[in-house]
């Protein structure tokens, strides 16, 4: 990995010294995401309530430019020219001026049709597990956000991910809950607080750092 990518963790800890004990796990998560993307995988994110909003936020930072310009690479540009030049050559220029390289990510809470249908017809606490079953591949990473570390639907999603061979990352509070003690996550990043809102206040800079680091790895100079 680029030293500049991992340096994002040092910057995080300088700004939030209380997160120093999380540094090793944050670096491990960055390395897992880097391996995922190098293998052609994607990040799958899930959580409830405020953590569902965080899942959406993470996807927004990864699927388009965050801090860096993400120019389209030569491979996709050649494909665009092949698709457009004969009938609509100006489209390629428009794409080049506006589209940005993406790091594939999907938020499970945003999938309203499948989540409501499955919750109504089957078992609500297995909705995320059902989505992981349908979407997950061994090269993917599942990031489950649960401030308690005990959200049942997130834990079931981790079990399905493990069955399919995905790498699992939990973002929790200080105790880590069952994510830390029950073998649900390969990596558990435990924000050093116990109250939900205080945990969430640390979750944002942590996942911003994950996004900054992988963007630097794949789109940095």
Secondary structure, DSSP 4 states (H G I P E B T S, - for coil): --HHHHHHHHHHHHH-GGGGGGHHHHHHHHHHHHHHHHTT--EEEEESTHHHHHHHHHHHHHSS-SSS--PPPHHHHHHHHHHHHHHHTHHHHHHHHH------EEEGGG-HHHHHHHHHHS-GGGHHHHHHHHH--TT-EEEEE-SSS--HHHHHHHHHHHHHT-EEEEEE-TT-HHHHHSS--SEEEE-S-SSHHHHHHHHHHHHHHHHHHHHHHHH--
